[in-house]
Amino acid sequence: MTSVSPILNSHPSAVPTPEGDPSPGVAWHYGDPLGEQRAATRGAAIVDRSDRAVIELSGPERLTWLHTISSQHLTALGDRRSAEDLSLDGNGRVEDHFVLTDIDETTWIDTEAERGQALTEFLTRMVFWAKVTPTARPDMAVLTLLGPDILTGPVAEAIALPPDAERYQAGDLPELRHDDEPLGFWRVMPRIGENGSTPVVDLIVPEPDLREWWRLLTEAGAAPAGMWAYEALRVNALRPRLHIDTDERTIPHEVDWIGGPDEAGAVHLDKGCYRGQETVARVANLGRPPRRLVLLHLDGSSAYRPATGDQVSAGGRTVGRVGTVVDHFENGPIALALVKRNVPADAELVVGDAASPDTSATARIDPVLYTPDDQVPPGRAAVDRLRGRG
């Protein structure tokens, strides 16, 4: 897409994302950021996510090839189905996270704006003799619908969403123009928000149709909402975002990206060899990841505003790093953080420079979304039984 979204340029109340934001060129909000979150949780909202990079994979071997170089099981992925996927380095650390949809003999991938070119180049390098062609598609853009009212009624009718659409199911969008241009498609994504209560449907549309789809869907009842609303609901659902909630050391188990499409995961544990698999298998069977992703509730009375990359401390020692920081319409300031596995849910945490009250704030872990380490990995249990310990 273009560097600045036509929605941002044409909407009179649109406020762009802050400088340096990972979603450049789209709206941060439309004048009422907390109200936009309410609309997304109680009715219907539409978010311009056209900053995301879109890649097309064509060719008869696209899925079998992608299966061999990424973490998801894709050989049995059906037509009009989607999945989340990772590219790992040789040590099992996350390099790329992307969503893919196979529809009408084409696989569409979308990922973070900053990773679009790098992922396209990586995929192109890995083709070798496979019958597949990766192509960057800046002429395609992503819109996201949020809220309980997007599954039925006028909004659902506008995109031809069937009443029985389930997670990761996809389908063609209605035709807007009578020519040979692509129509675009919808896909149902995992829910976000508190307790996964907010439905999510993505639209991947031709960039020239972006404003027309925006007009049709807002007229159907979807309220404009900025990235602030989307990020707040994503964080509240403990859904990580690449290179914000992850760092150069992150492995998939740390951020709960484990599982096939039916489990809303990006790493299938029952598939053949791929780069980084050894680390994934070792952690799954014999150990535990060194860190875990947690939801932090930040002290709203503090004068210090934490930022992505700030250190998290407990008892005077560094135990983690802050990811996304955002204000939630009900929970106030919240953040995702990667913290050491042994940090307890009731730990007294400080975010920022713990030695300076002016550049730090207190925080606590949300206990509801905290999963205790009380299960023995299957491989470790088998070893213990062989040694007479189980």
C-alpha positions as CSV (number, residue, x, y, z in Angstrom):
1,M,0.0,0.0,0.0
2,T,1.0,3.6,0.0
3,S,3.1,5.0,2.9
4,V,0.1,6.9,4.2
5,S,-3.3,5.3,4.2
6,P,-6.0,7.1,2.1
7,I,-8.3,6.6,5.1
8,L,-6.0,8.6,7.3
9,N,-5.8,11.3,4.6
10,S,-9.5,11.6,4.0
11,H,-11.0,11.2,7.5
12,P,-11.4,14.7,9.2
13,S,-10.9,13.5,12.8
14,A,-8.2,10.9,12.2
15,V,-5.1,11.3,14.4
16,P,-2.1,9.4,13.0
17,T,-0.1,6.9,15.0
18,P,2.8,8.5,16.9
19,E,6.2,8.8,15.3
20,G,8.1,5.6,15.6
21,D,5.0,3.5,16.0
22,P,5.2,0.0,14.5
23,S,1.9,0.8,12.5
24,P,3.0,3.8,10.5
25,G,0.7,5.8,8.2
26,V,-2.7,4.7,9.7
27,A,-5.0,6.3,12.3
28,W,-4.2,6.0,16.1
29,H,-7.7,7.1,16.9
30,Y,-10.5,9.3,15.5
31,G,-11.0,11.6,18.4
32,D,-12.5,9.3,21.0
33,P,-10.0,6.5,21.7
34,L,-11.7,5.0,24.7
35,G,-15.1,5.3,23.1
36,E,-13.7,3.5,20.1
37,Q,-12.7,0.6,22.4
38,R,-16.3,0.4,23.8
39,A,-17.7,0.3,20.3
40,A,-15.4,-2.5,19.4
41,T,-16.4,-4.6,22.5
42,R,-20.1,-3.8,22.4
43,G,-21.1,-3.3,18.8
44,A,-19.1,-3.1,15.6
45,A,-15.9,-1.2,14.7
46,I,-13.6,-1.1,11.8
47,V,-9.8,-0.6,12.0
48,D,-7.5,0.5,9.2
49,R,-4.5,-1.9,9.4
50,S,-3.3,-1.1,5.8
51,D,0.2,-0.6,7.1
52,R,0.6,-4.4,7.0
53,A,2.7,-5.9,4.3
54,V,1.0,-8.4,1.9
55,I,2.8,-11.1,0.0
56,E,1.3,-13.5,-2.6
57,L,2.5,-17.1,-3.1
58,S,1.5,-18.6,-6.4
59,G,2.3,-22.1,-7.8
60,P,1.1,-25.7,-7.2
61,E,3.7,-26.4,-4.5
62,R,3.2,-23.3,-2.4
63,L,1.8,-25.0,0.7
64,T,4.1,-28.1,0.7
65,W,7.1,-25.8,0.2
66,L,6.0,-23.4,2.9
67,H,5.4,-26.4,5.2
68,T,9.1,-27.3,4.9
69,I,10.5,-23.9,5.8
70,S,8.2,-22.7,8.5
71,S,6.8,-23.9,11.9
72,Q,3.1,-24.5,11.0
73,H,1.6,-27.7,9.6
74,L,0.3,-26.7,6.2
75,T,0.2,-29.8,3.9
76,A,-3.4,-30.5,4.9
77,L,-4.6,-26.9,5.1
78,G,-7.9,-26.7,3.1
79,D,-9.0,-24.2,0.6
80,R,-10.4,-21.0,2.2
81,R,-8.6,-21.7,5.5
82,S,-6.1,-19.6,7.3
83,A,-3.3,-20.2,9.9
84,E,-0.6,-18.3,11.8
85,D,3.0,-19.2,11.1
86,L,6.6,-18.5,12.2
87,S,10.0,-18.3,10.6
88,L,12.6,-19.3,13.1
89,D,16.4,-19.0,13.1
90,G,18.7,-22.0,13.6
91,N,18.4,-21.6,17.4
92,G,14.6,-21.6,17.4
93,R,14.3,-17.9,17.9
94,V,11.4,-16.0,16.3
95,E,12.4,-14.0,13.2
96,D,8.9,-13.6,11.6
97,H,5.3,-14.0,12.5
98,F,2.7,-13.9,9.7
99,V,-0.9,-14.9,8.9
100,L,-1.6,-16.9,5.8
101,T,-4.8,-17.7,3.9
102,D,-5.1,-20.2,1.0
103,I,-7.9,-19.3,-1.3
104,D,-8.6,-20.0,-5.0
105,E,-5.1,-21.7,-5.5
106,T,-3.2,-18.7,-4.1
107,T,-1.7,-18.3,-0.6
108,W,-1.8,-14.8,0.8
109,I,0.6,-13.8,3.6
110,D,0.4,-10.6,5.7
111,T,2.9,-9.5,8.3
112,E,4.3,-6.4,10.1
113,A,5.1,-3.4,7.9
114,E,8.8,-3.4,8.9
115,R,9.2,-7.1,8.0
116,G,7.5,-7.2,4.6
117,Q,10.6,-6.7,2.4
118,A,12.8,-9.0,4.6
119,L,10.2,-11.8,4.6
120,T,9.7,-11.5,0.8
121,E,13.4,-11.7,0.2
122,F,13.7,-14.7,2.6
123,L,10.9,-16.6,0.9
124,T,12.4,-15.8,-2.6
125,R,15.8,-17.2,-1.5
126,M,14.3,-20.4,-0.2
127,V,12.4,-21.3,-3.5
128,F,15.2,-23.2,-5.1
129,W,13.5,-25.7,-7.4
130,A,10.0,-25.5,-5.9
131,K,7.1,-24.5,-8.1
132,V,6.2,-21.4,-6.2
133,T,6.6,-17.7,-6.7
134,P,6.6,-15.2,-3.8
135,T,5.5,-11.7,-4.9
136,A,5.2,-8.5,-2.7
137,R,1.7,-7.0,-3.1
138,P,1.7,-3.4,-2.0
139,D,-1.5,-3.0,-4.0
140,M,-3.4,-5.1,-1.3
141,A,-4.4,-3.8,2.1
142,V,-5.8,-5.1,5.4
143,L,-8.9,-3.8,7.2
144,T,-10.1,-5.4,10.5
145,L,-13.6,-5.6,11.9
146,L,-14.1,-5.9,15.6
147,G,-17.1,-6.6,17.9
148,P,-20.1,-8.9,18.5
149,D,-22.2,-7.2,15.8
150,I,-19.8,-8.1,12.9
151,L,-21.0,-11.7,12.8
152,T,-24.6,-11.1,11.9
153,G,-26.7,-8.2,10.6
154,P,-25.7,-5.5,8.1
155,V,-22.0,-5.6,8.6
156,A,-21.9,-9.4,8.0
157,E,-24.2,-9.0,5.0
158,A,-21.9,-6.4,3.5
159,I,-19.0,-8.8,3.3
160,A,-21.1,-11.9,2.6
161,L,-20.0,-13.5,5.9
162,P,-22.0,-16.8,6.4
163,P,-23.7,-17.3,9.8
164,D,-21.6,-20.4,10.5
165,A,-18.2,-18.8,9.8
166,E,-15.6,-20.2,12.3
167,R,-12.0,-19.2,13.3
168,Y,-9.6,-19.1,10.4
169,Q,-12.3,-19.8,7.8
170,A,-12.1,-17.5,4.7
171,G,-14.2,-16.5,1.8
172,D,-14.5,-14.2,-1.2
173,L,-15.7,-10.6,-0.7
174,P,-18.5,-9.4,-2.9
175,E,-17.5,-7.8,-6.2
176,L,-17.1,-4.0,-6.2
177,R,-15.9,-3.5,-9.7
178,H,-16.5,-5.3,-13.0
179,D,-12.9,-5.9,-14.3
180,D,-10.1,-8.3,-13.9
181,E,-8.8,-6.9,-10.6
182,P,-8.8,-9.2,-7.5
183,L,-11.9,-9.0,-5.3
184,G,-10.2,-9.6,-1.9
185,F,-11.4,-11.9,0.8
186,W,-12.5,-12.1,4.5
187,R,-11.1,-14.4,7.2
188,V,-12.2,-15.0,10.7
189,M,-9.4,-14.5,13.3
190,P,-9.1,-15.6,16.9
191,R,-11.0,-13.4,19.3
192,I,-9.3,-10.7,21.4
193,G,-10.4,-8.6,24.3
194,E,-11.1,-9.8,27.8
195,N,-11.7,-13.5,28.0
196,G,-11.6,-13.6,24.2
197,S,-15.0,-11.9,24.0
198,T,-14.4,-9.7,20.9
199,P,-14.8,-11.3,17.5
200,V,-12.3,-10.4,14.8
201,V,-12.7,-10.5,11.0
202,D,-9.9,-9.4,8.7
203,L,-10.5,-8.1,5.1
204,I,-7.7,-8.2,2.6
205,V,-8.7,-5.9,-0.2
206,P,-7.2,-4.2,-3.3
207,E,-5.8,-0.9,-2.2
208,P,-7.9,1.1,-4.7
209,D,-11.0,-0.3,-3.0
210,L,-9.9,0.6,0.5
211,R,-12.0,3.8,0.8
212,E,-15.0,2.2,-0.8
213,W,-15.0,-0.7,1.7
214,W,-14.5,1.7,4.5
215,R,-17.6,3.7,3.3
216,L,-19.7,0.6,2.8
217,L,-18.9,-0.9,6.3
218,T,-19.3,2.4,8.2
219,E,-22.6,2.9,6.5
220,A,-23.5,-0.6,7.6
221,G,-22.9,0.3,11.2
222,A,-19.1,-0.3,11.9
223,A,-17.7,2.7,13.9
224,P,-14.3,3.9,12.9
225,A,-11.7,2.8,15.5
226,G,-7.9,3.5,15.5
227,M,-5.0,1.2,16.2
228,W,-5.2,2.3,19.9
229,A,-8.4,0.3,20.2
230,Y,-7.1,-2.7,18.4
231,E,-3.9,-2.7,20.5
232,A,-5.7,-2.4,23.8
233,L,-8.0,-5.4,23.1
234,R,-5.0,-7.4,21.8
235,V,-3.0,-6.7,24.9
236,N,-5.9,-7.5,27.1
237,A,-6.2,-10.9,25.4
238,L,-2.4,-11.7,25.9
239,R,-1.8,-11.8,22.2
240,P,1.8,-10.8,21.4
241,R,3.1,-8.8,18.5
242,L,6.4,-9.4,16.7
243,H,9.4,-7.2,17.7
244,I,7.3,-5.3,20.3
245,D,6.4,-8.1,22.7
246,T,9.3,-10.2,21.4
247,D,13.0,-9.6,21.2
248,E,16.0,-11.2,19.6
249,R,16.0,-14.0,22.1
250,T,12.3,-15.0,22.0
251,I,11.4,-18.6,21.4
252,P,7.8,-19.6,20.6
253,H,7.0,-21.2,23.9
254,E,7.7,-18.0,25.8
255,V,4.8,-16.2,24.0
256,D,2.4,-19.1,23.7
257,W,2.7,-19.4,19.9
258,I,2.5,-23.2,20.2
259,G,-0.3,-25.1,18.4
260,G,-2.0,-25.7,15.1
261,P,-4.6,-23.6,13.4
262,D,-7.4,-25.1,15.5
263,E,-5.5,-24.0,18.6
264,A,-4.8,-20.5,17.5
265,G,-1.1,-21.3,17.5
266,A,1.7,-20.8,15.0
267,V,3.9,-23.8,15.8
268,H,2.7,-27.3,15.2
269,L,4.4,-29.9,17.4
270,D,3.7,-32.9,15.1
271,K,5.4,-32.1,11.8
272,G,8.6,-32.8,10.0
273,C,11.9,-31.0,10.1
274,Y,12.2,-27.2,9.8
275,R,14.7,-24.6,10.9
276,G,14.6,-24.2,14.7
277,Q,12.6,-27.3,15.3
278,E,15.3,-28.8,17.6
279,T,14.8,-26.0,20.2
280,V,11.0,-26.2,19.9
281,A,11.0,-30.0,20.5
282,R,13.5,-29.8,23.3
283,V,11.5,-27.2,25.3
284,A,8.2,-29.0,24.6
285,N,9.5,-32.4,25.7
286,L,12.2,-31.9,28.3
287,G,12.1,-28.4,29.7
288,R,10.4,-25.1,30.1
289,P,11.1,-21.8,28.4
290,P,13.2,-19.3,30.4
291,R,10.6,-16.6,30.2
292,R,6.8,-16.2,30.0
293,L,4.5,-13.5,28.6
294,V,2.4,-11.8,31.2
295,L,-0.2,-9.0,31.4
296,L,0.9,-6.1,33.6
297,H,-1.4,-3.6,35.3
298,L,0.5,-0.4,35.6
299,D,0.2,2.2,38.3
300,G,-1.9,4.9,36.7
301,S,-1.1,7.5,39.4
302,S,2.6,7.4,38.5
303,A,4.0,10.4,36.6
304,Y,6.2,8.0,34.6
305,R,4.8,6.4,31.5
306,P,6.6,3.1,30.8
307,A,7.7,2.4,27.2
308,T,8.5,-0.7,25.1
309,G,11.9,-2.0,26.0
310,D,11.8,-0.8,29.6
311,Q,13.2,-3.2,32.1
312,V,11.0,-5.0,34.7
313,S,12.5,-5.4,38.1
314,A,11.6,-7.4,41.2
315,G,13.5,-7.1,44.5
316,G,16.1,-4.9,42.9
317,R,17.0,-7.3,40.1
318,T,16.0,-7.2,36.4
319,V,13.5,-10.0,35.6
320,G,12.2,-9.0,32.2
321,R,11.3,-6.4,29.6
322,V,8.2,-4.4,28.7
323,G,6.4,-4.9,25.3
324,T,3.3,-3.1,24.2
325,V,2.0,-0.3,26.6
326,V,-1.5,1.0,26.1
327,D,-4.4,2.6,28.0
328,H,-7.5,0.3,28.2
329,F,-11.0,1.8,28.5
330,E,-11.8,-0.3,31.6
331,N,-8.4,-1.5,33.0
332,G,-6.4,1.7,32.7
333,P,-2.8,1.5,31.7
334,I,-1.7,-2.1,30.8
335,A,1.2,-3.7,29.2
336,L,2.6,-7.0,28.0
337,A,5.9,-8.1,29.4
338,L,8.3,-11.0,29.0
339,V,9.5,-12.0,32.5
340,K,11.6,-14.8,33.9
341,R,9.7,-18.0,34.4
342,N,10.2,-18.1,38.1
343,V,8.6,-14.7,38.8
344,P,5.5,-15.4,40.9
345,A,2.1,-13.9,40.1
346,D,2.1,-11.8,43.3
347,A,5.5,-10.3,42.8
348,E,6.0,-6.6,43.5
349,L,7.3,-5.3,40.2
350,V,8.9,-2.0,39.1
351,V,9.0,-0.9,35.4
352,G,11.7,1.4,34.3
353,D,14.7,2.5,36.3
354,A,14.1,1.0,39.7
355,A,16.7,3.3,41.3
356,S,14.8,6.5,40.3
357,P,11.1,7.2,41.3
358,D,11.0,9.8,38.5
359,T,11.6,7.3,35.8
360,S,9.8,4.2,37.1
361,A,6.3,2.9,38.0
362,T,5.0,0.0,40.0
363,A,3.2,-2.8,38.3
364,R,1.5,-6.1,39.1
365,I,0.9,-9.3,37.1
366,D,-2.7,-10.1,36.1
367,P,-3.3,-13.4,38.0
368,V,-6.2,-14.5,35.8
369,L,-3.9,-14.8,32.7
370,Y,-1.0,-16.3,34.6
371,T,-0.5,-20.0,34.1
372,P,1.4,-21.8,36.9
373,D,4.3,-24.1,36.0
374,D,2.8,-27.2,37.6
375,Q,3.0,-29.7,34.7
376,V,6.0,-31.9,34.0
377,P,6.9,-31.9,30.2
378,P,6.1,-35.3,28.6
379,G,9.7,-36.1,27.8
380,R,10.9,-35.3,31.3
381,A,8.1,-37.4,32.8
382,A,9.2,-40.4,30.6
383,V,12.8,-40.0,31.8
384,D,11.7,-39.8,35.4
385,R,9.7,-43.0,35.0
386,L,12.7,-44.8,33.5
387,R,14.8,-43.7,36.5
388,G,12.1,-44.8,38.9
389,R,11.0,-41.4,40.0
390,G,7.5,-41.4,38.5
